[in-house]
Amino acid sequence: MPLSFTRTFVRRSRSGSEKMLLLGSVLAVMAIMAIVAWLLFRELGSANEASVRAANNVVQLIDADVQRNAELYDTSLQGLISAWLRPDLGTISPELRQLVLFDRATAAPYKGDLVLLNETGSIIADSTSLTPRQDNFSDRSSFQHHRDNNSLALLVDGPFRTRWGFKDLCISFSRRIPSNDGRFVGVASASMRLTYFDQLFRTLDVGPGSTINLLGANGILLARQPESNGRTYVGQDFSMRQNFKRVLSEVNGSFTAVSDLDGVQRLYTFSRVGDLPLIVVVAQSRDDVYAVWQRNAMLVAGATGLLCIGILLLSWLLGRQLRLRQNAERELAGLASRDGLTGLANRRRLDQVLKQEWARSMRSGRPLALLMIDVDHFKAFNDRHGHHGGDVALRSVAQTLAASIRRPGDLAARYGGEEFMVVLPETEKAGACVIAEKLRLAIEALPPFAEDTVPITVSIGVATHLPVTHDQPELLFHAADRALYRAKKNGRNRVEVEPYVAPFAEQQA
């Protein structure tokens, strides 16, 4: 009987272990599936964000290029107006007047004509010839706008086909010409061929199912690449379309919506071109946005199905332990980089930041400034108030330094004892002196300690340097130390600047 009972107990025990193992396996599989699903969902969002970033890069690139060309046109227009309004312009020869009026600022392959129109719309100066063409542009909407409005702002109009030369679609940049008393006396106008935008857009790859579009603020489509099945929408009015209304109201950003043209759901990323009435829109199809994610999702799902449940479980536990360890190391690193008394960065952190900013300054070509600060007569202060009072005074100075250093890249650190350092990246000598004087005054403004009648003061040495190859941060440190020594020698409670930091080559010589 006892033997039978024992065998029954063993069999039941093994059965229970198997059930527990099966249950654990099922739970592990469910957990892994949930984790993988969450990761895929997060990657789906990341794919969307990556597409938005890529589209934003394209939009910003187009913005910069279009704005640069628009500024060139506007510069020519303003120069034309300024030259035309000069009273002595009529006294020079026609050839010289042509050179004065029409410079080469917009001599680009896609530049159109640059003309000056009088108050009736007739051409009175022409960039194409000394003798202005016999034509009148009073029927142009841009001319009528300038004639009927007092605004002197740059106007972008179009698209339209030119009456002369090439028959491309163009847009115009124009400005109103006022008289001395503000009356309308004409229009300065320059045209740009839309083939410029077509060539620009063709150089940018946004995916086979995506398009790049340029629209005017009035909703007229000015350029689009690639075209849809050979059909062009250039010149079409989109001002009443819901997607354009949203683009116009939000100015810049991104959203997902169904295209009004082909019914395809697209990710629209858009931005206004500076202060110009032009809007760049990148419309990406869902296939282009999520193509990489779909491939990755299939690979991840297939690989997950082949993985061993036990390995996955152990990997999850190991990952959890690694995360805990990383958090602990991060906390320890934070403690190791702070001074326990003042809460400022300690010497170790100061050395790290100084080396980093030194290297950054060498790459960027911007100077690096260092302030060395010493509390005046601190030994006598300690003798009067003891070490506790000295600690309180150091904390007050440290708090004042931390409150006065506002830029994110600046660093205030305790160097040791009553000495502090302030690292000021990308700061010229004049700016460093201003900050140093601000710090000195802020500390001097602290109320006197206990029964003292005079406030705590500091001496500050300032040094700036633009490092070159072979230079070391110690150059800047020693220069600031010399300036601090001079500040203390000259009476303390003052700022002194080291005028020259000898580079490595001179020190070797």
TADAQUI-V941624 format. One record per residue. N is the residue number from 0. RES is the residue in three letters. PHI is phi as a letter, one per 30 degrees, with the letter a starting at -180 (999 if undefined). Layout:
N_RES_PHI, N_RES_PHI
//
This chain:
0_MET_999, 1_PRO_d, 2_LEU_d, 3_SER_d, 4_PHE_d, 5_THR_d, 6_ARG_d, 7_THR_d, 8_PHE_d, 9_VAL_d, 10_ARG_d, 11_ARG_d, 12_SER_d, 13_ARG_d, 14_SER_d, 15_GLY_d, 16_SER_d, 17_GLU_d, 18_LYS_d, 19_MET_d, 20_LEU_d, 21_LEU_d, 22_LEU_d, 23_GLY_d, 24_SER_d, 25_VAL_d, 26_LEU_d, 27_ALA_d, 28_VAL_d, 29_MET_d, 30_ALA_d, 31_ILE_d, 32_MET_d, 33_ALA_d, 34_ILE_d, 35_VAL_d, 36_ALA_d, 37_TRP_d, 38_LEU_d, 39_LEU_d, 40_PHE_d, 41_ARG_d, 42_GLU_d, 43_LEU_d, 44_GLY_d, 45_SER_d, 46_ALA_d, 47_ASN_d, 48_GLU_d, 49_ALA_d, 50_SER_d, 51_VAL_d, 52_ARG_d, 53_ALA_d, 54_ALA_d, 55_ASN_d, 56_ASN_d, 57_VAL_d, 58_VAL_d, 59_GLN_d, 60_LEU_d, 61_ILE_d, 62_ASP_e, 63_ALA_d, 64_ASP_d, 65_VAL_d, 66_GLN_d, 67_ARG_d, 68_ASN_d, 69_ALA_d, 70_GLU_d, 71_LEU_d, 72_TYR_d, 73_ASP_d, 74_THR_d, 75_SER_d, 76_LEU_d, 77_GLN_d, 78_GLY_d, 79_LEU_d, 80_ILE_d, 81_SER_d, 82_ALA_d, 83_TRP_d, 84_LEU_d, 85_ARG_d, 86_PRO_d, 87_ASP_c, 88_LEU_d, 89_GLY_d, 90_THR_d, 91_ILE_c, 92_SER_d, 93_PRO_e, 94_GLU_d, 95_LEU_d, 96_ARG_d, 97_GLN_d, 98_LEU_d, 99_VAL_d, 100_LEU_d, 101_PHE_c, 102_ASP_d, 103_ARG_c, 104_ALA_d, 105_THR_c, 106_ALA_d, 107_ALA_c, 108_PRO_e, 109_TYR_c, 110_LYS_d, 111_GLY_c, 112_ASP_d, 113_LEU_c, 114_VAL_b, 115_LEU_c, 116_LEU_c, 117_ASN_d, 118_GLU_d, 119_THR_c, 120_GLY_j, 121_SER_d, 122_ILE_d, 123_ILE_c, 124_ALA_a, 125_ASP_b, 126_SER_d, 127_THR_d, 128_SER_a, 129_LEU_d, 130_THR_c, 131_PRO_d, 132_ARG_d, 133_GLN_d, 134_ASP_a, 135_ASN_b, 136_PHE_c, 137_SER_d, 138_ASP_d, 139_ARG_d, 140_SER_d, 141_SER_d, 142_PHE_d, 143_GLN_d, 144_HIS_d, 145_HIS_d, 146_ARG_d, 147_ASP_c, 148_ASN_b, 149_ASN_d, 150_SER_d, 151_LEU_c, 152_ALA_d, 153_LEU_d, 154_LEU_c, 155_VAL_c, 156_ASP_b, 157_GLY_k, 158_PRO_d, 159_PHE_a, 160_ARG_c, 161_THR_d, 162_ARG_c, 163_TRP_b, 164_GLY_i, 165_PHE_d, 166_LYS_c, 167_ASP_d, 168_LEU_d, 169_CYS_b, 170_ILE_b, 171_SER_c, 172_PHE_c, 173_SER_b, 174_ARG_b, 175_ARG_d, 176_ILE_c, 177_PRO_c, 178_SER_d, 179_ASN_d, 180_ASP_c, 181_GLY_i, 182_ARG_d, 183_PHE_d, 184_VAL_b, 185_GLY_l, 186_VAL_b, 187_ALA_c, 188_SER_b, 189_ALA_b, 190_SER_c, 191_MET_b, 192_ARG_d, 193_LEU_d, 194_THR_d, 195_TYR_e, 196_PHE_d, 197_ASP_d, 198_GLN_d, 199_LEU_d, 200_PHE_d, 201_ARG_d, 202_THR_d, 203_LEU_c, 204_ASP_c, 205_VAL_c, 206_GLY_j, 207_PRO_d, 208_GLY_c, 209_SER_c, 210_THR_b, 211_ILE_c, 212_ASN_b, 213_LEU_b, 214_LEU_b, 215_GLY_d, 216_ALA_d, 217_ASN_d, 218_GLY_j, 219_ILE_d, 220_LEU_d, 221_LEU_c, 222_ALA_a, 223_ARG_a, 224_GLN_b, 225_PRO_d, 226_GLU_d, 227_SER_c, 228_ASN_h, 229_GLY_i, 230_ARG_c, 231_THR_c, 232_TYR_c, 233_VAL_d, 234_GLY_j, 235_GLN_d, 236_ASP_c, 237_PHE_c, 238_SER_d, 239_MET_c, 240_ARG_d, 241_GLN_d, 242_ASN_d, 243_PHE_d, 244_LYS_e, 245_ARG_d, 246_VAL_e, 247_LEU_d, 248_SER_d, 249_GLU_c, 250_VAL_i, 251_ASN_b, 252_GLY_k, 253_SER_a, 254_PHE_a, 255_THR_c, 256_ALA_a, 257_VAL_d, 258_SER_d, 259_ASP_d, 260_LEU_c, 261_ASP_b, 262_GLY_i, 263_VAL_c, 264_GLN_d, 265_ARG_b, 266_LEU_c, 267_TYR_c, 268_THR_b, 269_PHE_b, 270_SER_a, 271_ARG_d, 272_VAL_d, 273_GLY_h, 274_ASP_c, 275_LEU_d, 276_PRO_d, 277_LEU_b, 278_ILE_b, 279_VAL_c, 280_VAL_b, 281_VAL_c, 282_ALA_c, 283_GLN_c, 284_SER_d, 285_ARG_d, 286_ASP_d, 287_ASP_d, 288_VAL_d, 289_TYR_c, 290_ALA_d, 291_VAL_d, 292_TRP_d, 293_GLN_d, 294_ARG_d, 295_ASN_d, 296_ALA_d, 297_MET_d, 298_LEU_d, 299_VAL_d, 300_ALA_d, 301_GLY_d, 302_ALA_d, 303_THR_d, 304_GLY_d, 305_LEU_c, 306_LEU_d, 307_CYS_d, 308_ILE_d, 309_GLY_d, 310_ILE_d, 311_LEU_d, 312_LEU_d, 313_LEU_d, 314_SER_d, 315_TRP_d, 316_LEU_d, 317_LEU_d, 318_GLY_d, 319_ARG_d, 320_GLN_d, 321_LEU_d, 322_ARG_d, 323_LEU_d, 324_ARG_d, 325_GLN_d, 326_ASN_d, 327_ALA_d, 328_GLU_d, 329_ARG_d, 330_GLU_d, 331_LEU_d, 332_ALA_d, 333_GLY_d, 334_LEU_d, 335_ALA_d, 336_SER_c, 337_ARG_c, 338_ASP_d, 339_GLY_d, 340_LEU_d, 341_THR_c, 342_GLY_i, 343_LEU_d, 344_ALA_d, 345_ASN_c, 346_ARG_d, 347_ARG_d, 348_ARG_d, 349_LEU_e, 350_ASP_d, 351_GLN_d, 352_VAL_d, 353_LEU_d, 354_LYS_d, 355_GLN_d, 356_GLU_d, 357_TRP_d, 358_ALA_d, 359_ARG_d, 360_SER_d, 361_MET_d, 362_ARG_d, 363_SER_d, 364_GLY_i, 365_ARG_c, 366_PRO_d, 367_LEU_c, 368_ALA_c, 369_LEU_b, 370_LEU_c, 371_MET_c, 372_ILE_b, 373_ASP_b, 374_VAL_d, 375_ASP_d, 376_HIS_h, 377_PHE_d, 378_LYS_d, 379_ALA_d, 380_PHE_d, 381_ASN_d, 382_ASP_d, 383_ARG_d, 384_HIS_c, 385_GLY_i, 386_HIS_d, 387_HIS_d, 388_GLY_d, 389_GLY_d, 390_ASP_d, 391_VAL_d, 392_ALA_d, 393_LEU_d, 394_ARG_d, 395_SER_d, 396_VAL_d, 397_ALA_d, 398_GLN_d, 399_THR_d, 400_LEU_d, 401_ALA_d, 402_ALA_d, 403_SER_c, 404_ILE_c, 405_ARG_c, 406_ARG_d, 407_PRO_e, 408_GLY_d, 409_ASP_d, 410_LEU_b, 411_ALA_c, 412_ALA_b, 413_ARG_c, 414_TYR_d, 415_GLY_l, 416_GLY_h, 417_GLU_c, 418_GLU_c, 419_PHE_b, 420_MET_b, 421_VAL_b, 422_VAL_c, 423_LEU_b, 424_PRO_d, 425_GLU_h, 426_THR_b, 427_GLU_d, 428_LYS_d, 429_ALA_d, 430_GLY_d, 431_ALA_d, 432_CYS_d, 433_VAL_d, 434_ILE_d, 435_ALA_d, 436_GLU_d, 437_LYS_d, 438_LEU_d, 439_ARG_d, 440_LEU_d, 441_ALA_d, 442_ILE_d, 443_GLU_d, 444_ALA_d, 445_LEU_d, 446_PRO_d, 447_PRO_e, 448_PHE_d, 449_ALA_h, 450_GLU_d, 451_ASP_d, 452_THR_c, 453_VAL_c, 454_PRO_d, 455_ILE_d, 456_THR_b, 457_VAL_b, 458_SER_c, 459_ILE_b, 460_GLY_c, 461_VAL_c, 462_ALA_b, 463_THR_b, 464_HIS_a, 465_LEU_c, 466_PRO_d, 467_VAL_b, 468_THR_e, 469_HIS_i, 470_ASP_d, 471_GLN_b, 472_PRO_e, 473_GLU_d, 474_LEU_e, 475_LEU_d, 476_PHE_d, 477_HIS_d, 478_ALA_d, 479_ALA_d, 480_ASP_d, 481_ARG_d, 482_ALA_d, 483_LEU_d, 484_TYR_e, 485_ARG_d, 486_ALA_d, 487_LYS_d, 488_LYS_d, 489_ASN_d, 490_GLY_k, 491_ARG_i, 492_ASN_h, 493_ARG_a, 494_VAL_c, 495_GLU_b, 496_VAL_c, 497_GLU_d, 498_PRO_d, 499_TYR_b, 500_VAL_c, 501_ALA_d, 502_PRO_d, 503_PHE_e, 504_ALA_d, 505_GLU_d, 506_GLN_d, 507_GLN_d, 508_ALA_d
//
